Amino acid sequence: MEDHVNEGNYGELFSKVLLNRGQRRDSDRFWYENKDAGFNKDDEEPKELADNDQILTILDSKTKVENGIT
């Protein structure tokens, strides 16, 4: 186990992993929560889909596959 960094909840390695992930997410122009992603600010559909549905549900609702994937 690592010692916690700066009296936080995580060790040095995991803190760096979280920081790196946040930096990559913030710089990803296609991330659905990014204001520059092209989604209308009032349009909640992309956020709802990402937050509530599994990938198979999204594919099923957005494609014309007749017998769905199981």
C-alpha positions as CSV (number, residue, x, y, z in Angstrom):
1,M,0.0,0.0,0.0
2,E,1.2,3.5,-0.8
3,D,1.2,6.3,1.6
4,H,-1.4,8.9,1.0
5,V,-0.3,12.0,-0.9
6,N,-0.8,15.5,0.6
7,E,-3.2,14.1,3.3
8,G,-5.5,12.9,0.5
9,N,-7.3,9.6,0.0
10,Y,-4.9,8.1,-2.7
11,G,-1.3,7.2,-3.1
12,E,1.2,8.8,-5.5
13,L,0.6,6.4,-8.4
14,F,-3.3,6.5,-8.3
15,S,-3.3,10.2,-7.9
16,K,-1.2,10.6,-11.0
17,V,-3.5,8.2,-12.9
18,L,-6.6,10.2,-11.9
19,L,-4.9,13.5,-12.9
20,N,-3.8,12.1,-16.2
21,R,-7.3,10.8,-17.0
22,G,-8.8,14.1,-16.1
23,Q,-6.4,15.9,-18.4
24,R,-7.1,13.6,-21.3
25,R,-10.8,13.9,-20.8
26,D,-10.7,17.7,-20.6
27,S,-8.7,17.9,-23.8
28,D,-10.9,15.4,-25.7
29,R,-13.1,17.6,-27.9
30,F,-15.5,14.6,-28.5
31,W,-16.1,13.9,-24.8
32,Y,-19.9,14.2,-24.3
33,E,-19.6,16.6,-21.3
34,N,-17.1,18.9,-23.1
35,K,-18.8,22.2,-24.0
36,D,-17.1,22.1,-27.5
37,A,-18.3,18.6,-28.3
38,G,-21.0,20.0,-30.5
39,F,-24.0,19.0,-28.4
40,N,-26.7,21.6,-27.8
41,K,-26.3,22.8,-24.2
42,D,-30.1,22.2,-23.7
43,D,-30.0,18.7,-25.3
44,E,-29.7,16.2,-22.5
45,E,-30.0,13.1,-24.8
46,P,-26.2,12.4,-25.2
47,K,-25.6,12.8,-21.4
48,E,-28.7,10.7,-20.6
49,L,-27.6,7.9,-23.0
50,A,-24.1,7.8,-21.6
51,D,-25.2,7.9,-18.0
52,N,-28.2,5.5,-18.1
53,D,-27.8,3.1,-20.9
54,Q,-25.5,0.2,-21.7
55,I,-23.8,0.2,-25.1
56,L,-26.1,-2.5,-26.5
57,T,-29.2,-0.4,-25.6
58,I,-27.6,2.6,-27.4
59,L,-26.7,0.6,-30.5
60,D,-30.2,-1.0,-30.6
61,S,-31.9,2.4,-30.4
62,K,-29.6,4.1,-32.9
63,T,-29.3,1.4,-35.6
64,K,-31.7,-0.4,-37.8
65,V,-30.7,-3.9,-36.7
66,E,-33.9,-6.0,-36.8
67,N,-33.2,-8.7,-34.3
68,G,-31.0,-6.8,-31.8
69,I,-27.8,-8.0,-30.4
70,T,-27.9,-10.5,-27.5
